[in-house]
Amino acid sequence: MNKLDLTKLYDLAGDQVLALESALFSFNKLLAADYEMKFFFENQLIPAADKKRIFDEAFSDRPEIFRALVHLLIDNKLEKSVPELADSFSRLITEKSGVVFVQVRSAFALDKKDRELIGGLVGGQSQIREERDPRLLAGFTFLTSDGRYFDGTLVGQVKKMKEELSYAGKN
């Protein structure tokens, strides 16, 4: 097995598709943020049975379909495919259902007005996921599951102005 059929996974998940996507997204973020967890999960020297047992203990509160998917990845030595799988599955859900997942980075928690603004910019049905980044100072960035990117941060606006001034100076 080289690759999962995401359309079959989508169909199999049925009414649990959003819960599966959420669990996969969270697991991908955890692996990206925690080197030891990533090393353990991707290490081919660790027996599959041990990986599955420890995974099940740590993620017992997650949907059964998610745990079964991770077991399938482990059994087929596809542990390193989680980032691509998470991104591709989110895009597939967007294509099939119209739900757009929005990853928002901001210095502060979003209030209702910010959420409405982002929802209006994205359009349609959206699920917003917040990530705090104090380096941004002001504003926010977002990346959607259908590939749109917006940078409304102070730092982003300064960079944009610098690029425009640099370009204007060449004419």
GIRAJO-V8016 format. One record per helix or strand. SS is the DSSP state (H for helix, E for strand). FROM is the first residue (numbers start at 1). TO is the last residue. If there is no record, write none. Layout:
# GIRAJO-V8016
ss	from	to
SS	FROM	TO
SS	FROM	TO
This chain:
# GIRAJO-V8016
ss	from	to
H	6	33
H	35	42
H	48	58
H	64	75
H	79	97
E	100	106
H	112	122
E	126	132
H	134	136
E	140	144
E	149	151
H	154	168
